[in-house]
Amino acid sequence: SDLRSVLITSVLNLERLEVDLFRCAGLLGTGLPRPGWRDRGYRDRAGGAGLRSPPLSPPRRGRHHWVPATQRLFGGQIVGQALVAAARAVSRDEQVHSLHCYFVRAGDPKVPVLYEVERTRTGKSFSVRSVKAIQHGKPIFTCQASFQLSQSSPVQHQFTMPAVPPPEELLTQEELIQKFLQNPNLAERYRKRLNKIQAEDVPIEIKPVNPPDVFTLEPQEPKHLFWVRARGYIGETDMKVHCCVAAYISDYAFLDTALFPHRQYRIKFMVSLDHSMWFHAPFRADHWMLYECESPWAGGCRGLVQGRLWRRDGVLAVTCAQEGVIRVVETPTESKL
């Protein structure tokens, strides 16, 4: 069986249509390449070797792998694919250091997404690429990504990584759900909800450090810690590949952190408005990293979350921030079991 990460072999493996135009096939699309793919090879052309896709046999071009229960495209997928498109419009030596995105329309999982890249600026040290994701002839997402040639500096510092148990000592999300499902007194509606989560084919692995009590209406601190990595093997490759995978990972359950103090409410509507990332140090997205999430503020039907991805050796690899719309209705008080 193919042990490579599906994020690399499919989700983030976009088809190049023109020099700066890329496509991700829809959920029902085959993602088959156009004629001539064997002649083109896998090296990017016309501005060229910024990001190479690992060879596939046959190619399984980018497609929607996992669609949330909302039946909208997963925001992390759009961010990751937009970064792939931007990275393929810079040189191999330039590495992404930041990106800033806005979600402007809901993504439709039934149709392909086009990613249009604009080479906004190419400087001696920094380059900026602007990406627009398009469906049904309208933009659904905009992104600006900045790339930098490696530069050394004596000005360096970082926060200290939280002290937490290593991933080997913790249960996976699937194992935790199975533990809940073994409770014979679990209410049927919670059992259905957990079975639905368990059936999701999410291409990332999670081991919660402080799993929230999903059956209580009591307020909880808006902080969440979990170990996370891509499923499957990615290996040593261009750092931009791992950054694209981290962009996908970074949006998973991120905004949920803002709801921890408000468990007495039922979610009526929740979507991401924007998403920003800053990349600080090299990392492997297929190795365990600690995702430290917190929500410093919520109000006005919006919630703000911040996150830090830590390598196991304590190095701060990535910082993230996101704001989203959160509309709720009050949940009637009742027994959970």
C-alpha positions in Angstrom: 0.0 0.0 0.0 1.1 3.6 -0.5 2.5 4.9 2.7 3.0 8.4 1.4 0.8 11.2 2.9 -2.4 11.7 0.9 -1.8 15.5 1.5 1.2 15.2 -0.9 0.1 12.6 -3.4 -3.3 14.2 -3.9 -4.7 17.1 -1.9 -1.7 19.5 -2.4 -0.6 18.2 -5.8 -2.2 20.8 -8.1 -2.4 20.6 -11.8 -0.7 23.5 -13.6 -2.9 24.8 -16.5 -0.8 27.8 -17.4 2.4 29.4 -15.9 0.5 31.0 -13.0 -2.8 29.2 -13.1 -3.5 26.0 -11.2 -6.4 23.7 -10.6 -7.7 21.4 -7.8 -10.3 18.9 -9.0 -13.7 18.7 -7.3 -14.8 16.0 -4.9 -16.4 14.1 -7.8 -13.7 14.9 -10.3 -11.1 12.3 -11.3 -8.3 14.8 -11.3 -6.9 13.1 -14.4 -4.0 15.0 -16.0 -4.2 16.6 -19.4 -2.5 14.9 -22.4 1.2 15.4 -22.5 1.9 15.1 -18.8 4.6 12.5 -19.3 6.5 14.9 -21.6 6.3 17.8 -19.2 7.8 15.9 -16.3 7.5 17.1 -12.7 9.8 20.2 -12.9 7.8 23.4 -12.9 8.3 25.5 -16.0 8.5 29.2 -16.8 9.4 30.5 -13.5 10.0 27.3 -12.6 11.5 25.1 -9.8 10.0 26.7 -6.8 8.1 23.7 -5.6 8.4 20.2 -7.0 5.6 17.7 -6.6 6.8 14.2 -5.7 6.4 11.9 -8.7 3.2 9.9 -8.9 2.3 6.9 -11.0 -0.1 7.7 -12.4 -0.6 11.3 -11.3 -3.5 11.9 -8.9 -3.9 15.6 -9.2 -5.2 17.8 -6.3 -8.7 17.0 -5.2 -10.9 17.6 -2.2 -10.0 14.8 0.2 -12.1 15.6 3.3 -15.2 17.8 3.4 -16.5 18.9 6.9 -20.1 18.3 8.0 -20.9 21.9 6.9 -20.5 20.7 3.2 -18.2 23.7 2.6 -14.6 23.2 1.5 -12.2 22.9 4.5 -10.4 26.2 5.0 -7.1 24.6 5.6 -7.3 22.9 2.2 -7.8 26.2 0.5 -4.9 27.8 2.4 -2.6 24.9 1.7 -3.4 24.8 -2.0 -3.0 28.5 -2.4 0.4 28.3 -0.8 1.3 25.5 -3.2 0.4 27.8 -6.1 2.3 30.7 -4.7 5.4 28.6 -4.0 5.5 27.4 -7.6 6.0 31.0 -8.7 9.2 31.6 -6.8 12.7 30.1 -6.9 13.6 27.0 -5.0 15.9 29.0 -2.6 13.2 31.3 -1.4 11.2 30.1 1.6 7.8 31.3 2.8 7.9 33.3 6.0 4.3 34.6 6.2 0.9 34.5 4.6 -2.3 36.5 5.1 -5.6 35.2 3.8 -9.3 36.2 3.6 -12.2 33.7 3.0 -14.7 35.7 1.0 -17.2 33.0 -0.1 -18.0 29.5 0.9 -16.1 26.9 -1.1 -18.2 24.4 -3.1 -16.8 20.8 -2.8 -18.6 19.6 -5.9 -16.6 21.7 -8.4 -12.9 22.4 -9.1 -11.0 25.4 -7.6 -8.8 27.6 -9.8 -5.8 29.3 -8.2 -4.6 32.4 -10.0 -1.2 33.7 -9.0 0.0 37.3 -9.4 3.8 37.9 -9.1 3.3 41.1 -7.0 7.0 41.8 -6.3 10.3 40.0 -6.7 13.0 41.7 -4.7 16.6 40.8 -3.7 15.6 39.4 -0.3 11.8 39.2 -0.3 9.2 38.3 -2.9 5.4 38.6 -2.6 2.9 36.4 -4.5 -0.8 37.1 -4.5 -3.2 34.2 -5.0 -6.9 34.3 -5.8 -9.0 31.1 -5.5 -12.0 31.0 -8.0 -15.2 29.0 -8.2 -18.2 29.6 -10.4 -16.3 32.6 -11.9 -16.0 34.4 -8.5 -13.2 34.7 -5.9 -13.8 32.5 -2.8 -10.5 33.3 -1.2 -7.6 35.7 -1.4 -4.0 35.3 -0.1 -0.7 37.1 0.0 2.4 35.1 0.7 5.8 36.5 1.3 9.0 34.6 0.6 12.6 35.3 1.8 16.1 34.2 0.9 17.9 32.8 3.9 19.5 35.5 6.1 21.3 35.1 9.4 20.9 37.6 12.3 22.2 37.8 15.9 18.7 39.1 17.0 16.9 35.9 18.0 14.5 34.9 20.8 11.3 32.8 21.3 8.8 31.9 24.0 9.3 28.6 26.0 7.4 25.6 24.8 4.7 24.4 27.3 5.7 21.3 29.4 3.3 18.5 28.3 3.4 14.7 28.1 5.1 13.3 24.9 2.7 12.0 22.2 3.7 8.4 23.0 2.0 8.7 26.4 -1.3 10.0 25.0 -4.3 8.5 23.2 -5.2 9.5 19.7 -8.5 11.3 19.0 -9.9 8.0 17.6 -8.9 6.1 20.8 -10.5 8.7 23.0 -13.8 8.5 21.0 -13.7 4.7 21.2 -13.4 5.1 25.0 -16.4 7.3 25.1 -18.4 5.0 22.9 -17.8 2.1 25.3 -20.0 3.9 27.9 -23.4 2.0 27.8 -25.1 5.0 29.3 -24.0 7.4 26.6 -27.0 9.3 25.2 -27.9 8.3 21.6 -27.4 11.8 20.2 -23.9 11.9 21.5 -23.2 8.4 20.3 -24.3 9.5 16.8 -22.1 12.6 16.9 -19.0 10.6 18.0 -19.6 7.9 15.4 -19.8 10.7 12.7 -16.5 12.2 13.9 -14.9 8.8 14.0 -16.0 8.0 10.4 -14.3 11.2 9.0 -11.3 10.5 6.8 -9.2 13.4 8.0 -5.6 13.1 6.7 -4.0 14.3 10.0 -3.3 12.5 13.3 -4.2 14.2 16.6 -3.3 13.3 20.2 -5.1 15.8 22.6 -3.1 16.8 25.7 -6.0 18.3 27.5 -9.1 16.9 25.8 -12.1 19.1 26.4 -15.1 17.4 28.1 -17.5 17.3 25.2 -20.5 16.4 27.4 -20.5 19.3 29.8 -22.1 22.7 29.5 -19.7 24.2 32.1 -17.4 26.9 30.8 -13.8 25.8 30.1 -10.7 27.9 29.7 -10.2 28.9 26.0 -7.0 26.9 25.6 -6.3 23.7 23.7 -3.1 21.7 23.4 -2.7 18.7 21.1 0.1 16.9 19.2 -0.5 16.8 15.5 1.2 15.5 12.3 0.2 14.6 8.8 -0.8 11.0 8.2 1.7 9.1 6.1 5.2 9.8 5.0 6.5 13.0 3.5 10.3 12.9 4.2 13.1 15.3 3.7 12.1 17.6 0.9 11.8 21.3 0.0 10.7 23.1 3.2 7.9 24.8 1.3 6.2 21.4 1.0 6.1 21.0 4.8 4.9 24.6 5.1 2.0 23.8 2.7 1.0 20.8 4.8 1.3 22.8 8.0 -1.1 25.4 6.4 -3.6 22.6 5.9 -3.2 21.3 9.5 -3.3 24.8 11.1 -7.0 25.3 10.4 -8.2 22.0 11.9 -10.4 22.7 15.1 -8.6 26.0 15.5 -11.7 28.3 15.8 -13.4 25.8 18.2 -11.1 27.1 20.9 -13.1 30.3 21.1 -16.2 28.3 22.1 -14.7 26.5 25.2 -16.0 29.2 27.7 -19.4 29.1 26.0 -20.5 25.5 26.1 -24.0 26.4 27.1 -24.7 27.5 23.5 -25.3 25.4 20.4 -23.4 26.5 17.2 -25.8 28.0 14.7 -23.2 29.2 12.2 -19.4 29.3 12.4 -16.9 30.1 9.5 -13.4 31.5 9.3 -13.0 35.1 8.1 -9.3 35.3 7.8 -6.1 33.3 8.5 -2.5 34.3 9.0 0.7 32.3 9.5 4.3 33.1 10.2 7.0 30.5 9.6 10.0 30.7 11.9 12.1 27.5 11.7 12.4 24.3 9.6 10.2 21.4 10.6 8.8 18.1 9.4 5.0 18.2 9.0 4.9 14.3 9.2 6.6 14.5 12.6 4.7 15.2 15.9 4.4 18.9 16.7 2.6 20.5 19.6 -0.2 22.8 18.6 -0.9 25.3 21.3 -4.2 27.1 20.7 -5.8 29.9 22.7 -8.6 32.5 22.3 -7.8 35.9 23.9 -11.1 37.5 22.9 -14.7 36.9 21.5 -17.5 39.3 20.9 -19.7 40.9 18.2 -20.4 37.5 16.7 -16.7 37.0 16.1 -14.0 35.0 17.8 -10.2 35.4 17.7 -7.8 32.5 18.1 -4.0 32.3 18.2 -1.8 29.2 17.8 1.8 28.1 18.0 3.2 24.9 16.4 6.2 23.6 18.4 8.8 21.1 17.3 9.5 18.3 19.8 12.9 19.8 20.7 11.2 23.0 21.9 11.8 25.2 18.8 8.9 27.4 17.8 8.2 26.5 14.2 5.0 28.4 13.2 2.7 31.0 14.6 -1.0 31.3 13.5 -3.9 33.6 14.0 -7.5 33.5 12.8 -10.8 35.4 13.3 -14.1 33.8 12.5 -17.9 34.4 12.6 -19.6 32.6 15.5 -23.4 32.7 15.9 -25.1 30.5 18.5 -28.4 29.6 20.1 -28.8 28.6 23.8 -28.9 24.9 24.6 -31.7 23.8 26.9 -30.4 22.3 30.1 -30.8 18.5 30.2 -29.0 15.3 31.4 -26.1 14.2 29.1 -26.4 10.5 29.9 
